[in-house]
């Protein structure tokens, strides 16, 4: 079996994970590449070899991590969406995005918890700020603000 290359986003070790998939002809095992460090997922495939090929294809050229962020930014991505955050003296989570078909399914909560965990994991104990900027055809600003506050975040609004 072909060896897995490192994650194309953060350069850490990738793994192949399995899940049950319901298909028209019954339940099958699905395989996808997953990075435990940054949360990157590849598309689910029905063979482990295809999942490995997806990981290794994304890891080119020369398996160097892609530069997605500036030096003071951090990035979390799952197959459901992504968000950015800073690790400076006053951390900020911003540009939270969940793909439309996955909205209102708890995936924003997962992304936020991952970002908060990384910020806390770096020793920060104070308040964490988040930028509230609802996407088109998504939750309204008032509901978004309540949601962020319920997670213990300090809500900021982008200047327009």
Secondary structure, DSSP 4 states (H G I P E B T S, - for coil): -PPPPPPTTT---EEEEEEEEEETTEEEEEEEEEETTT--BPPPBSSHHHHHHHHHHHTTTTTPPP--S-TT-EEEEETTEEEEE--STT-EEEEEEE-GGGTTTTHHHHHHHHHHHHHHHTT--S--EEEE-PPTTS--HHHHHHHHHHTTPEEEE---
